[in-house]
Amino acid sequence: MGPAAAPAAVTRMLRLIGRDAALALKAGTDATVAVAFFVLAVVLFPLGVGPEPNVLARIAAGVIWIAALLASLLSLERLFLNDYEDGGLDLLALAPLPLEAVVLAKVAAHWLGTGGPGIVAAPLPAPLPEPFDVSLERPVHNDCTICFEGRRYSVPFPYADRRGGGRGTSGHVQIVDRDTGRVVASHPRGTAATLVIDPQHYEGPSTPTVVRPKPLGRMGKRITELAATPVERRSIEIYAELAEVTR
């Protein structure tokens, strides 16, 4: 097939795709079965792997695409059946369109008629979490910090004295609510400081179970800066300023 015939071949392929997809959607049976199988597979899959939010978040996209692929295979045997029964298959073989292009167009139309409706019927998944290489469960101390990789990171004060999780991504440490799987805090990973504090984590109204911490004040801020500075980098001026504040 020369370069001049390529646009005509593409046009014929698109017409064939549109024809077969319209016939598949008009019949409706295959699409309905595919959608029902797809929805059931996605809904029942968590029963096999467990309700752990972190696990489900990591495999959600793969489960959706695998379920859509399996749903499209339900009616694969009828890919050429209708054309074979009404004689259309002979016409396709005699058409100027190459047989490879015919098969490709039929497969694309089959996907649009079976897998496409399943994807449309699926709920839009939440944004996938950032990949992480370490995931540990740690308690949140009463000072609203959690230990991870030799450092202490602050978390919002309502999570004090609860169980939390730390995840190490490529550039951040994420603190996760173990009950919901939601990321409640994020800090830079691999910093020189051994104590990483976000002042906003100590702000906000009290909850029914946790009272809002009192403001740090000048001394608290200096102590926080001192603790966040490695010992070898602490200067005499820092201790002098701390002593000045205590007066």
Buried (B, 14 or more C-beta within 10 A) or exposed (E): EEEEEEEEBEEBBEEBBEEBBEEBBEBEEBBEBBBBBBBEBBEEBBEEEEEEBBEBBBEBEEBBEBBBBBBBEBBEEBBBEBBEEEEEBEEBEEEEBEEEBBEBBBBBBBBBBBBBBBBEBBEEEEEEBEEBEEEEEBEBEEEBBBBBEEBBBBBBBBBBEBEBBBBBBEEBBBBBBBEEBEBBBBBEBEEEBEBBBBEEBBEEEEEEEBEEBEEBEEEBBBBBBBEBBEEEEEEEEBEEBBEEBEE
